């Protein structure tokens, strides 16, 4: 896996923490993160909330995941366009 290679090459520390239903984790979106396989018969549900500054623009769509995210979560915005959509509304302005 690409992330495992990066972690090994850069000697990044690895931190693990078990979580229970209702727990939350907060981290920078650029943090390499993930979860072990769901070994139960119950669907693992999650909610993700991402905040970024007003005026943020869509970055280059360098892989299929980013293309999909821009289509689904940013209403099809293209690189350089404002990163706003019905799903990404302004929540605070100074």
N, C-alpha and C positions, 0 to 999 in steps of 0.2 A: 504494500500500500504506500502511496506517495507520502502521506503524513508520517508514517512510521520511519521512512527514510530520512525525512527532514529532522524529526525528533532525534534520531540516532546521530546523524551528521553534525547537528548543532549542539548535541549533549544537553538538550532541554530537559529540565526536571519533569518527572511524571508524578501527578498527584491524583489519588483516587478517593472518592467518598461515596459510601452507600447512601441512597436516598429512599425515602418512603413516600407514599401517596400524600400529596399536600406540601411536600418540601419544595423549595425553590432555590435556584442558583442564579447568581448575577455575575456576568463577566463581559469583558470586551468582546465584541463580535469577531475580532481577528484572532482570538485565542483558539488554538487547535483544541477541539473538544469533541467528545462523543460519549457513547454509552455502550456497555456490553450488550450482547444479544439478549432479547427478551426470552427467557426460558419457561415462561408460564403460558397457559392457554388463554390468558386475558390480554386484550389489546392494550398496549402501552400508549396512553394519551399524554400529550404535552401541549403547552401553550407557549408561544414565543412572542415576546414584545421587544421591538427594536426601536431605539430612539437615536435620532441624528439631528444635527443643527438645521434650522430653517435656512434655506438657500442651497442645501446640498444638491449636487447634480449627479446624474447617473454616470458611473465609471464605465470603463471599457468592459464589454461583455465578452470576456476571454474564454469562457467555456459554456457548455450546454446548461449547467446549473444556473449560471448568471443570466443566460438568455431566458430561461424558464422563469426565474425569479422576477426579472424585469417585466415579463409578459403578465404573470399572475399577480404580483404584489405591487407593481408600479404602473399598471394599466398600459403596458406596451411602450413605456418611455424608452427613448434611445439614448446612447451615450451623449453626454453634454446637456441633455434636457433636465429640467428640474425634477427632482426625485419626490414628486407628490402625486397622489392619486386618492381615490375614495378610501382605499385601505390604509393610506399613509397621510393622514390629515395633520395639520398643524395643531399641536397641543399647547404651545407656549410661545409667546413673542415678547421680547423685552420692550 
